[in-house]
Amino acid sequence: MGRKDFIQDVKILKEHFRGLNSKSASLVQGFDFQDPELSFKFAYRAGKSITVQIFVNDSSLQSYPTKFSAFVCVDAVSEEEANIAAKCLSNVNIENKTVSEIVATIIPKLCDHFRIALPKDLSMNALSKFSRGSSSATSSQEKVQVKPIVPAVQTPAQFLNRDLAELQHFRYNAELLCADEIGFKVVVSMPVTRLGLSFEACEAWNLDPNRYLVCTMQFSPSYIDLQGVIANALQTKAYLIKEGGTYQVIKDSLKKQFPITFTVLTSSLPRGIPSQSHHKDDTLESDHFVLSWTLTELLRQKFFDMLCDRMWFGIGWSGAEYADLRRNKELEMDFLNTEQSIYNGQIDECLIKDEVHHGVLCYLESEDIEVSTARTNRNFLLLVLRFLRRRILLSTQYCLTCHYPHMESSVSSIRPFVCGSALCQHQALVGLGNLFEAVLVNSPVVVDLLISLCYVAIGAQNLSPHPSKAIGVTTTTKYEIQNSLVVDWDNDIGTVGTRTERGYTVYGWKGFDGQVLANDMLEVFHPETGVSFPVNRCSHTTSVRVLEVSANTLIIDFPITVSTTVVPNRHVYLPFRVYRRSEKNFLNDNDTPNYQLLNTIIDKLPSVNTMVQYAKKKILKAELDKLDPLCFPLLSWIISSNRTHLRLLESEDEKVQFGENGANYGNWKQFIMIMSSPEKEETFQREKEKLKNERRGQTLGELFAFHGSPLQNWHSIIRTSLNWKKIVHGRAYGDGVYHSLQAQTSSSYAGAYYRYDAGVWKNSMLVVQKCMALSKIVNRPTQFTSTSPHLVVKDESWITTRYLFVECLRDPLDPTNEEEEDWSNNYNNNNNYIQNINMPTLTSSLTNSLTSVLRRPRDNSGFINLDNTFYPVWLNNHPLQIPIRDFSIINNDIPDESSIGVGQFHYDPSDSQILIKGSSSSSSFNNNGSTIFDTIDEDTMDEDEDAEEDIDGNDIEDDEEEEFEYDDNFDDGFEFKDTEKNHEEEIDDEDDGIDLTLLPIPAESSKGATQRICKELRTIISRQSDPSNDLGFFVDTNRLQSVYQWVVQLNNFDSNLPLAQDMARNRVNSIDLEVRFAPDYPFVPPYVRVIRPRLLRFMDGGGGHVTAGGSICMDLLTLGNERERGWSSVYTMEAVLLQVKMALSSLDPKPARLDRNWNCEYSPSEAIDAYIRVANQHGWAVPQGWSSLFGR
């Protein structure tokens, strides 16, 4: 017995109610179970009913029906009726009874109270036979051995079991990896593809889509009960807060009580290590994911504090991060840290941060059941995983080192990067470690390009951004000083240094001017052997720090003792040396770049192919340090500061075509070039979608154009993106980013140099000459600053780069590349600055070529449809053909491993024991929750294998059946019912016929519309489930066959309204509406029409904005016109439905009334025709295609 039997009993009884005769069926309606509520309607009179709600105690279902418990509530239209019915059922005993026995007890009492004859098929005898768990059934099996009842979840071990099982239910990998007397290790993971990132985003982050994202957690000594310990910590540990204390004291106490060590990595295995290894000395495979180290540090440093804020104050992760920022970065230590902070609006500030929407989280937030489970703050492992997924997707918004949001709001980057803090940049060089080498090995051509662009910028003294003070190296230099120190002898011990208030004073044979500096480390050594003396007999330290320097004395921090056994001659003076540490970086004293030093160091870098070989042998830093200690920091900075994703295109299918033969590329290499952050890319796509809706019905091609700039500027461009902050070539045609449709024009600008004497990097495999970007632009030429002779776009959000064209003198794919002579000696600089650039115009040959390409039939299936008016043209006068590819950060397809559509998790302790018994270490727990590491013998292993075979093989049919039943109850989280099931159900007389008049189920949809509609629907269902809601309408979820089609009932009209009086007179309970959504929603309004009752037409004296055909037509539900705004995508459906109800309640100019033939329903065809007719009369724009979309 258990939950499974309870669900089965409900299902059987539900089928019985469906088969009742009409008299019995009219008495008991809508019997259903929506966890945790079992409910049905008891209609005691025509149009009068009460709702009986049985709220089930979830933990009692584990032992159903022997220890089953619940409580009964009664709901009715009037409070008086509800109280009378509740009093009637007050003595009903439902403890330890089956579902059928409970219902069979309640219905007779209600029938007796309302003086209704009890139908035979609703009696106790008739209903009890439908329960598999009935007492009669159990009595017939008394001889069968009964399994002991599993106790309720109480111990940490059982909490861990439950959480592991729940993670597996939500399609994560989760297991107990090992356990010993110290603690235990849990590993949770998921495929990288579940993040939903595109191929380009994965490559930009060194993230292999074929691997797993793994998080290991070392617990000691026991697992965490979030609800029992963390949530109640404010009360149980209140004694820790003394006068003036803070919540941080409690957090620190909890961290000591539950120490956890996190490690984040990617691995080819779900558990991160080979299955044969379960010991502490396991070595993890190499991981090149750029965020592994920073996520590990984030979890270790901040996760627990943010988790406490989330649970104690009811805020989300964004709010918890904001509180951490205010406390630890802005040093407002009392923010959300004292009892007073709860009352002064600080929680509200955090909640505002939680309301910010991020498009990249679309799949994470669409896992509805998983989201609702996480909001309960019950499963620690689930919270960790969802926190990790969220931070990875939003990683470009946070500094890799300090973890705080970037303050540089104008900087857009697809690659995570370090903020401008010198400390963060220094720590990043240590934290990133071999990740630079991974980029070097995986993308040598890109690294060569980055070094080449940096070299040109240094030569032109135009390096922006430049290395900060933190980018450098600390060196220690030894100086042999031509001087000696005085030794004071006392018997057999000599001392260098006499004690004073500030330290120990040392005298020399001569003055110390220019010889010693403060903070130098000083050593005294033997004049003959050169061996340094220790500071004292008990120390091996030989150096002391110089605190102060004057002309004749030094102040050191410790004295130095010398024994006669070492210096038998008792020298009065002993020689000394100093070690001086110095910070070497690439800046002058005034913080400007030291171009001479930069040029010297970058010239010392060997070829990229040579450095790749060093990196593969793990000797890169050692070899570069031999050349100069500054070589490795400079190389690391060049790679890490790049915020643009670049990838060399080698396949012909990926390249932009500009010739009939498709291979006329000359010296130009093509790179994928993505600069935009996920947020900027989302903004760009929103602008495109908005434009598409504005020009619905028109053939709209894409707009691509070139941007050329001198080579010295590209080091800056790939780090700060295209913008118009700096004037390079003037602004003759206004402010904005300049683009050209002709590659020749952009090439001319790309070859224009103000200063360029450095040539090219001598070790380059490319020998870069020019760079041009091919950008995609929102096609709004009428709103550009200028369109002739250049496209000047002022709004930077309308521009996103797609390709980078690089003119090279060497082919990086040519194996004989490096056998050629040094190009820098023979390089002729032909890129002098052009004083007067003659703008090329379309020649007759170019015009003819363009016309012929546009007119000639060709296969465009693999290429983007470009705007015929603004068509980009290459250097050879051939129009471009740009292959179709997905540049989005997030995939368009829902990841296969997502938990979208997965139903509610129900915990069964007896089943979850398998998680520990079948884990790699076969760990178990004793009664107090600590771990015991058991040894597995061969017999046990055989039994486990047999059990696994039974689970995988023999029980597969039962599992499939259970899953099928489960999906019926929890389809998409909205309890949608299949159309066939709807027709099988008995429906109320007042609802009879609604399905016949609804429009057909929509055939078209889109991902964006579905996500927005689901969000709106969840909000309304949540609101209307509150008994105290004042919405005035009700979305009938029983009628939901698609989220694109709602049935809404408007009720509770003001009784003084003529409409309400008409409805009461004719016993009409509600105005039934059909709400339909187009695939373009929310960029177009929803379509709303009245199903019934029929209302009085306007020409006959009616009102309420209802057309003669029943559709609702007002400017809010159209695209408006020049004077009236019309629909806006920011409107919520709750606000729309309230506006519709207000329109029906309005008395101006005339009140809405029921028609004489009110019981005649509207047809869909007359509704849409009337909608279009009225909209045209008012001059309101109607979305294209609505007539066919919403007509029969």
Order of alpha helices (4+ residues) and beta strands (2+ residues): alpha-alpha-beta-beta-beta-beta-alpha-alpha-alpha-alpha-alpha-beta-beta-alpha-beta-alpha-alpha-beta-alpha-alpha-alpha-alpha-alpha-alpha-alpha-alpha-alpha-alpha-beta-beta-beta-beta-beta-beta-beta-beta-beta-beta-alpha-alpha-alpha-alpha-beta-beta-alpha-beta-alpha-beta-alpha-beta-beta-beta-alpha-alpha-alpha-beta-beta-alpha-alpha-alpha-alpha-alpha-beta-beta-alpha-beta-beta-alpha-alpha-alpha
